[in-house]
Amino acid sequence: MTSDLDIFRAANLWLGQHGDAAVEQSRRRVAELQAAGERDGADVWLRIIVAIETLRTSQSEVLS
């Protein structure tokens, strides 16, 4: 199982690479993995989406 720390690291990198499109790009990745029957990989990407949203919320709270 992928650790929470690894999920947040991946989310932070993905957010840095894709900015405002990070969640949309992640959802595309989930769909690709699901279509390929890669359930475990899709589950990891769903966790990354939650982490991206958490990071965005945390950043917004710090900036306000």
C-alpha positions as CSV (number, residue, x, y, z in Angstrom):
1,M,0.0,0.0,0.0
2,T,1.2,3.5,-0.8
3,S,1.8,5.6,2.3
4,D,0.0,8.8,3.0
5,L,3.3,10.6,2.8
6,D,4.0,9.3,-0.7
7,I,0.5,10.3,-1.7
8,F,1.0,13.8,-0.5
9,R,4.4,14.0,-2.2
10,A,2.9,12.9,-5.5
11,A,0.0,15.3,-5.1
12,N,2.4,18.2,-4.4
13,L,4.5,17.4,-7.5
14,W,1.4,16.9,-9.7
15,L,-0.1,20.2,-8.4
16,G,3.2,21.9,-9.2
17,Q,3.3,20.5,-12.7
18,H,-0.4,21.0,-13.6
19,G,-1.6,23.9,-11.4
20,D,-5.3,24.5,-11.7
21,A,-5.7,21.5,-14.0
22,A,-4.2,19.1,-11.5
23,V,-7.5,17.5,-10.5
24,E,-8.8,17.3,-14.0
25,Q,-5.6,15.6,-15.2
26,S,-5.8,13.2,-12.3
27,R,-9.3,12.3,-13.1
28,R,-8.2,11.5,-16.7
29,R,-5.5,9.3,-15.2
30,V,-8.1,7.5,-13.0
31,A,-10.3,6.9,-16.1
32,E,-7.4,5.5,-18.1
33,L,-6.4,3.1,-15.3
34,Q,-10.0,2.0,-14.8
35,A,-10.4,1.3,-18.5
36,A,-7.2,-0.8,-18.4
37,G,-8.5,-2.7,-15.4
38,E,-5.9,-1.3,-13.1
39,R,-8.1,-0.9,-10.0
40,D,-5.2,-0.5,-7.5
41,G,-3.6,2.2,-9.6
42,A,-6.9,4.0,-10.0
43,D,-7.4,3.9,-6.2
44,V,-4.0,5.5,-5.7
45,W,-4.9,8.3,-8.1
46,L,-8.2,8.8,-6.3
47,R,-6.2,9.3,-3.1
48,I,-3.9,11.7,-4.9
49,I,-7.0,13.8,-5.9
50,V,-8.1,14.0,-2.3
51,A,-4.6,15.1,-1.3
52,I,-4.5,17.7,-4.0
53,E,-7.8,19.2,-2.7
54,T,-6.4,19.1,0.8
55,L,-3.3,20.9,-0.2
56,R,-5.3,23.5,-2.1
57,T,-7.5,24.1,1.0
58,S,-4.5,24.4,3.2
59,Q,-2.9,26.9,0.9
60,S,-6.1,28.9,0.7
61,E,-6.4,29.1,4.5
62,V,-2.8,30.2,4.9
63,L,-3.2,32.9,2.3
64,S,-6.4,34.3,3.8
